[in-house]
Amino acid sequence: MAVITTIEAQKRSGRYNVYVDGEYAFPVSESVLIDFRLFKGMEIDEELKSQLVDADNVSKAYNRALDYLSNQLRTEKEIHDKLVELEIPEETIDLTFHKLRELNLVDDAHYAASYVRTVMHTGDKGPRVIRQHLRQKGVGEKVIDDALVLYTPEERLAVGTAAAEKLAKRYQRQPFGNQQQKIRQGLMSRGFGTDEIGQMIETLSLTPDVDEQHELLVKQGEKIWHRYRALSPSERKYKTKQMLYRKGFQLDDISQWLADLGESGE
């Protein structure tokens, strides 16, 4: 039977070299050294040696996982992908996850709930975008559903209305119809539902600034009117009205402006 003749500390803290029958055999971590109660003079066979090597591989993978977890919460998929990236065998990854779960160091439900709370208090995202983010992180649908229960309709309305207010300020120099469309599109891209968006926009009680809207209409209308100068009067009038309407101006305002030019808006 082979015998451990030396256990020598490496320069790296927490790592040891094990010598068997006077020759270097394998390295182990401090946790493996303690778990297997290794000592000088201990007898060791091939089966035990294999167990020690496997345990050390898990120990190294576990420490890599802890390093990855040190800065922020991670999902199981993120940790798994990181260990794969480090070329750690799948069997070792499975054993590592068993250890991580035993110590409650990975928990997708906790990750999902934490992410939802963060968005509720500091973000501007709706349920659809949250669901998409969590799916990309590998969180299961049932876990996502449970986490989204935390995001109540009242919370969504508050978060969405705050986002809508910021969008309204961003697009306040847009034609009024276009401003509302931009706000609606912005809220949709943030993951809020159609009915919720209607509530949020209604809460804003948006009203057009008559003088500002007229100034915008005149400025853009003159450019478009000039662009179509080569057309017949009726075609020029039609194209100008169509383009201004598409930009979000009201038909009555467009017709009045055209009339002010000395042309019929009809």
Residue, then its C-alpha position, 0 to 999 in steps of 0.5 A: m500500500a502506498v503511503i503519503t510521505t509529505i504534505e507541502a504547502q504551495k505558494r498559493s494560499g490554501r493549496y498543498n502538494v501531496y507526495v506519495d512514497g517520496e514522489y509528487a502525486f497530486p495537489v489538493s485544496e485545504s478543504v479537501l485536506i481537512d475533509f479527507r483528514l490527510f496526514k503524513g504516513m496515511e496509507i492511500d490506494e488508487e481508489l482514494k487517490s481518484q476520490l481526492v483528485d475529483a474532490d479537488n477538481v470540485s473544490k477548484a470549480y467551487n472557488r471559481a463559482l464563488d469568485y463569480l458570485s462575489n460581485q452580484l447575484r447570478t442565476e444557475k445558467e450564468i454560473h454554469d456557462k461561466l464554468v463551461e467557459l473555464e473548460i470545467p467538465e460537466e460532471t465536475i460542474d454537477l458536483t459543484f452545483h450540488k455543493l452550491r445548492e446545499l449552502n444556498l449560494v444559488d437560488d433562481a427564485h431569489y435572483a428573480a424576486s430581487y431583480v423584480r424589486t430592483v426594477m420596481h424601485t429604481g428602473d423603468k421596465g414593465p413585466r414583458v421586458i423583465r420576463q425577457h431578461l429573466r428568460q435570457k438568464g435561464v430562469g424558468e417560467k414558473v419562477i418568473d411568474d412567481a416573481l412578477v406577482l411582486y410587481t403589482p398593478e399599482e406598482r406598474l402604474a407608478v413606474g410606468t407613469a414616471a417613465a411616461e413623464k420623462l418621455a413627455k419631456r423628451y418629446q415636448r417639442q414634437p407635434f402633439g399627435n407624434q408626442q403621444q405616439k412616441i410616449r406610447q412606443g417608448l412604454m411598449s419598448r419598456g415592456f408595459g401592456t397596451d391597457e396599462i399604457g393607456q392609463m399611464i398616458e391618461t394620468l399625464s393629462l397631456t394638453p398641447d401648447v397651442d403657441e408651441q404647436h403652431e410654431l412647430l407647424v409653421k416651421q415644418g410646414e414651410k419646409i414641406w411646402h417648399r419641397y413640393r413647389a414643383l407640383s400643381p397647386s392642388e397636388r402640392k396642397y394635398k401632399t403638404k397636408q398629408m405629410l404634416y398629418r403623418k408628423g402628428f399635427q391636427l388636420d384643423d390646424i393644418s387646414q388653417w395654416l394652409a388657408d393663411l398661406g392664401e390656399s384652400g385647406e380643403 
